[in-house]
Each structure stands twice: as structure tokens, then as C-alpha cells.
Amino acid sequence: MKWWKEGIIYQIYPRSFFDSSGNGIGDLNGISKKLHYIKSLGVDMVWICPFYKSPNKDNGYDISDYKDISKIFGDLNTFDTLLKKMHSLGLKLIMDLVVNHTSDKHPWFKKARKSRKSKFHDYYIWKDGEKDKKPNNWKSVFSGSAWKWNEQTKEYFLHLYTKNQPDLNWENPTVRKEVYSIIDFWLSKGVDGIRMDVISLISKRLDFKNIPNNMIFIDVMEKYYANGPRVHEYIKEMNKKVLSKYDIVTIGEGPGINLNNGLDYVNEDENELNMIFHFDHLTMDFGKEGKYDPIPFDFIKFKKIFSNWDKLFSKRGWNSIFLGNHDFSRIVSRFGNDNEFHEESSKLLATLLMTLRGTPSLYQGDEIGMTNVDYSNISFYDDVETINAWKEAIDNKKNMKKFFEAIQKQSRDNARTPMQWDNKKNAGFSKVKPWIKVNDNYKKINVKNQEKDLDSILNYYKLLIKLRKENSTLVYGKYEDLGPMHTKIFSYKRWDENDVFIIHLNFSNCSVKINSNEIKDYKLVISNYTFAKKSYNLNPWEARIYKLIK
Ligand code: NOJ
């Protein structure tokens, strides 16, 4: 039994959480001010996205100093105060570690790009070539080639993300040592865990083979960018040299990680990571050309993904459960109905999140049912990934009306609009104009309204979190899908020697009958409809949790 198995993670995107300094950008002191709110949810761990020194080309995922804090967020003192306050409230802090790449403004890269003779040159991945002839056809995840020409040394460097995020060369043992020293710096301050950004990408396939034309993005990720030959050797080394010295939780972000290789990262016998974030359920609607070429949502497949991953970790390893984060659209807009069943479907998704086996991560704003944003044109968007994709679509003469619709659906900015605290100006997030436009629905959807309303999405989350905490069966118990082929309902059983639960989730706009025999000996524990008790019909987007009467 481990604290991180029983706990619940709350994820914060710091620039959109709460602005205490009045510059339109959320900050660490802002998080400090809202700790009582976070505590009131009943969560145990708080993962904060990067707040290190950074030119912010990719909102902090481009780091220029790993041992300092970006001025827009605070300084090392603000950090120490935040950590102390969190600990005094019994909250644990998970930091984001971004070591597949640095910023191009990191002193290592600045020196590396000046001369081939610099000792920092080998910190990055370089390839000879000619100015107009790229080393291979690899594409950046954020559009365009993954190679950028460096005039001073007359060679290319690799960047799997923006051109301002050069990939580190993990083959170089000095790079690895530097990374372990960074980890040690934060852990020795008392940080309780690490979420590791794109950790599956750190080992490169050194033959840098061309990718066959027409290969879909997910396959490219798995077979070319992620799961390189030395990835497990590196993670094991990191574990041995630094992670194992602390009682922490580690979660690897895993693009390219799937059912075939997932266990390799988290098998307890191998001493690597505690958990991974896989993306099977979040990329299942990506079409041939990726996220901006969406295909219809397949509910049967969605359920199967959860069942398969549960099975994978049923004997070894441990699952992490999440439905969205700062890189995907809002969960209620994506998997629910953010219109006429906004409240019901938000609560249903909360029920799913809190009743599966694994450690749940709740992303800021989902606890009040924040929705995708309705920006009218591209000028409102900020995210480098969205903007690059937009420019590429123009170059490729795409149908821009259709492409904009895809952006409205899939842009990462959907999940990055400021947290909606109240119905005052800027949703109570900041006294000045925020860095990105607030979602217009903040007058209706906000924390203050929901704190007052006992039936709100927020209070429903609190009840569910409490229920999970009081019933270890919901944490550790076995899982079985009771109707994998049902086209509207997700029903599953969670059980162990203490208790049995049945969970019914109606993922549809119509009412659907459930099997009365199945729940004959059960009592209703919670539902998102108050009048649900005796009916065998599930209302649209109704969620029910039943418990076996003993
Ligand atoms: C994954 C992060 O979650 C995302 O926000 C970032 O852009 C990429 N990794 C690159 O660091």
C-alpha cells in the first residue's frame, strides 16, 4: 500500500490558476492563496505544470534555468513558502520535469551552438547536412521539420517540439548527471513527486531512419520517436542515482506508450517509474492527419481502452486515471454534453474518474465543469502548437473554415483559459486583462456559485472524493466491464473481499433501461439525479453508484 495509490492528484496550470501580482498571469503566490480551496476538494497531491525560468515559447515547457523560478511566477522564496504551506495542510507537491529538451536560451544550448568544440556541443543532437537538405524527414510534433539549421556550426539540431526546444543528447553521460543533479535539487527541498514530461522520448534511435510516407502520427510516435533502445536503461539509472533515495511519486508522461510496452515502464520489479500517463483515450479520435483531422468518437472503443489498461496493470504496475489536462480540450465538451446536459454530464465524468482502479488526476476547472472556449477567430489563440498548425494549414491550402472548426474542438487553449473563480471582472482570476481571454460563460460557471449550491458539480466532486477515500474497494478493488458492447451505457463492477460496487454511467442524451436483476441486492450510494432511487431507467447522462447490501 502506498500513499500515492490512495491519493488523488489535482493538476494546476499555473499561468491560468490565480493571478496575485496583477500582471494578468497566474503565479505561485496565487496558488498559495487558493490552497484552502484545493484542500477543500479532498485531494492529496498537487501537480503544478512548469514554473521554472523560461522564455515561455511553450508556456514553461522550454526551460532556460532548471534551478530557478520564472519571474512571472515568483522566486525561490515564493516557492519555499508555497511548499511549506502545502505541507502544513497535508498536501503534497508534484513538480514537472522537462528534460527531453531545454530552451534554446538555456546557457548549455547557447554555448553548444557557438562551436563544435564547446563541451556543451555534445549536450544536444546534431547532424551534418547542407542548408537546404535536412538530415531526414522527421516532423516536429508542433508542425514543420524537426531539424533546424545552425549557421555558426553549419549543422542541424534536432527539436521534436518547437524550434526553440532543442532535444538533449541523453547518450552523453554528463547530460544525465546534470539531470540527476536537477532532480536532487528539488527533491532535497522536500518536493514529493515528479511528473516527467515526454519521458518516453529521451532515448533516440541513432540511425535516424526516414519515416514512411502516410504513417499515422500515433505510429510515428511509437516506432520512431518514443521507446528508444536505451530508454529503460536511462530511467533505471535515474531511479538508482536519485529517485530511489526519496519517498516520492513518479509519473512518466508517455506519448508512444501503449498496451504492448506500458508495463515495461512501471513494473515494480524493474525499479523505473510508479505510473505513466498514456493517451489511448485522448488520441482515439485523431484521424489520419492527427488531432486537427478528427474522426467520430467510438464509445465501445473508449470503454475498451479503460478495460484493457486496467487488465494490463491488474497484477503488476499501477494505473493513472485522467480524462483531460492542459494539452487537450475540456472533458465535458469532449466526452460529455456541454450544452443541455452540462451539469449532468460533468458529474457523470467525475463519477468515471473517481471510480476506476488507479490514481485519479483532476485538472483545474473540471471540478466546476469548465467547457471549451468559443473564440470567434484565430487571433484569440495563444498556443504555439495551435498557431503553427494554423500556419501550416494555410500553406497546405486547407479548407480554413473546416480547419478552424477543428481548432475550436481540439486546441490546447480550450483547457488553458483562466480559472473561473466568480462572476466578477475576468472571472475573479486577475485584476487586469488576462494573458488569454476568459471563457464568456464564467458568469454562470464559477467556483463561487458552486460553493453555495449543494447540488453543484463542485460539491458532487467533493462527495465522490470522500466516497473514494472511505472505500478502499474503489481504489484497489478488481474491475470488470459489465456490458462492453452496450452502445450507451458504461457499467462496471468494482469489488474485493470487503465490498462490491456497481457503477452505471449513461453516456447519452436519452434515457436507457438497466437490468433490474443486476442491482437487486444493492443500495444506491450516490447519483447525479436526485430522484433516481427506485427507477430502472437511467436518465440522460445519469451516473449511479450502487453498493452491495451486506
Ligand atoms: C507535453 C506537455 O504536457 C506539453 O504541454 C508540452 O508542450 C510538450 N510536452 C513539450 O514539452
Boltz pocket constraint, residues with backbone or C-beta under 6 A from the ligand:
constraints:
  - pocket:
      binder: B
      contacts: [[A, 58], [A, 61], [A, 98], [A, 161], [A, 197], [A, 198], [A, 253], [A, 326], [A, 327]]
      max_distance: 6.0
